[in-house]
Amino acid sequence: MAVSPELRDRDEVEFEVLAALADRAEEGMSVLELRAAVDADIDRLEPALGDLKEEGLIDVESNGDSVVLYPAEGVVADPEDLDDDDDPSVLQIIRERFGF
C-alpha cells in the first residue's frame, strides 16, 4: 500500500512510519515492530509518533497488554487515486524511448 500523495513531503521518520503502517494497515503494528521497520532510533521515533498522533494521522489502540498503531483514515492512498503518469513503469519508459 502507499501513503497518500499529500502526506509524502513529511519529515523522513514520520513518512517512514506512515509507509510502514500503510503496508500493514489491517493488522497494525506495535512500537517494537515499527522500530524494526523504520530506520530511526527511539529518540527520533518517539517525537515522530507524537506529532503524527497529534495531527490525527495515526490511531492508537491499547488492549491492556500491548499498544497497536494503525494509519488513520485517509493516510493510505486509494489505488484508483494514484496517478500513474507521475511514476512511469520501466515498460512505459522503454516504449517511449524506442517509440513503440
C-alpha positions in Angstrom: 0.0 0.0 0.0 1.1 3.6 -0.5 0.8 6.7 1.5 -1.5 9.4 0.2 0.4 11.8 -2.1 -0.3 14.8 0.1 1.5 13.2 3.0 4.7 12.3 1.2 6.5 15.5 2.0 6.6 15.0 5.7 9.7 14.6 7.9 11.7 11.4 6.9 11.0 9.5 10.0 7.3 10.4 10.0 7.0 9.4 6.4 8.7 6.0 7.1 6.3 5.4 10.0 3.3 6.2 7.8 4.6 4.0 5.0 5.2 1.1 7.4 1.7 1.4 8.8 0.2 1.7 5.4 1.8 -1.6 4.4 0.2 -3.2 7.5 -3.0 -1.2 7.6 -5.3 -4.0 8.5 -3.3 -5.6 11.4 -1.4 -2.5 12.6 2.0 -2.6 14.2 3.4 -2.4 17.7 6.1 0.2 18.6 8.6 -2.6 18.6 7.6 -3.6 15.1 7.8 0.0 13.9 11.3 0.3 15.4 12.4 -2.7 13.3 10.7 -1.3 10.1 11.8 2.4 10.4 15.5 3.3 10.2 15.5 5.5 13.3 16.3 5.2 17.0 13.7 5.6 19.7 14.8 9.2 20.3 13.7 10.1 16.8 10.8 7.7 16.6 9.0 8.8 19.8 8.6 12.5 18.7 7.5 11.5 15.2 4.8 9.2 16.7 3.7 12.1 19.0 3.5 14.5 16.1 1.6 12.0 13.9 -0.8 11.3 16.7 -1.4 14.9 17.5 -2.2 15.6 13.8 -4.6 12.7 13.6 -2.6 10.7 11.1 -2.3 7.6 13.3 -4.7 5.8 15.5 -3.5 4.1 18.7 -5.4 1.2 20.3 -4.5 -0.4 23.7 -5.8 -3.8 24.6 -4.3 -3.9 28.1 -1.0 -5.6 27.5 0.0 -4.0 24.2 -0.4 -1.0 22.1 -1.1 -1.2 18.3 -0.8 1.6 15.9 -2.8 2.0 12.7 -2.8 4.6 9.9 -5.7 7.0 10.3 -8.4 7.2 7.6 -7.0 9.0 4.6 -3.4 8.1 5.2 -3.4 5.0 2.9 -3.8 6.1 -0.8 -6.7 4.7 -2.7 -5.1 2.8 -5.7 -7.6 4.4 -8.0 -6.4 7.9 -6.9 -2.8 7.3 -7.6 -1.6 9.0 -10.8 0.4 6.5 -12.9 1.8 9.3 -15.1 3.9 10.6 -12.2 5.8 7.3 -11.8 6.1 5.6 -15.2 6.9 1.9 -15.2 10.1 0.6 -16.8 8.0 -0.8 -19.7 6.5 2.7 -20.3 9.9 4.3 -20.3 11.2 1.7 -22.8 8.1 2.2 -25.0 8.6 5.9 -25.1 12.3 5.7 -25.7 12.0 3.3 -28.6 8.8 4.7 -30.0 6.6 1.7 -29.5 
